[in-house]
Amino acid sequence: MSASAPVPEDHLVGVALSAAIAGYAADGKAGDLLELDLRGVLGYTDYFLIGTGNTERQTKAVHDRIHRGMKDEHGILPRRVEGVGEARWILMDYLDVVVHLFTPDARDYYRLEQLWGEAPRREVGGPPDGPRND
């Protein structure tokens, strides 16, 4: 997708929005990316996208990559962001997709995958526009 022509927000929803965000997270070197399908389980979002940064600094860098990519290439900003200052658990609310970025210790402590154990899940990731060689 070209950065010169942002996609209107109403054209990137649900699973397509989750895929775009997952691509930016992977590009930022997030590990263990997992998508939980919460349609029919929660009323306020369709997907949780969960990822890990090795350190607070890397977790913040993943946040920055997602934010920049979604804003610059799709014209979409999160409705709310929490936790950037401490960067152990950063939450980015894109309405259809809520992103949870953790340090390894925080992810082990909060265990969102176990909390939402009944939700279908799949490993996700990869660059936002397919494979890159750069």
Secondary structure as GFF3:
##gff-version 3
##sequence-region A 1 134
A	DSSP	three_ten_helix	9	11	.	.	.	ID=ss1
A	DSSP	alpha_helix	14	27	.	.	.	ID=ss2
A	DSSP	beta_strand	31	37	.	.	.	ID=ss3
A	DSSP	beta_strand	47	52	.	.	.	ID=ss4
A	DSSP	alpha_helix	56	74	.	.	.	ID=ss5
A	DSSP	beta_strand	80	82	.	.	.	ID=ss6
A	DSSP	beta_strand	89	93	.	.	.	ID=ss7
A	DSSP	beta_strand	97	102	.	.	.	ID=ss8
A	DSSP	alpha_helix	104	110	.	.	.	ID=ss9
A	DSSP	alpha_helix	112	115	.	.	.	ID=ss10
A	DSSP	beta_strand	121	123	.	.	.	ID=ss11
###
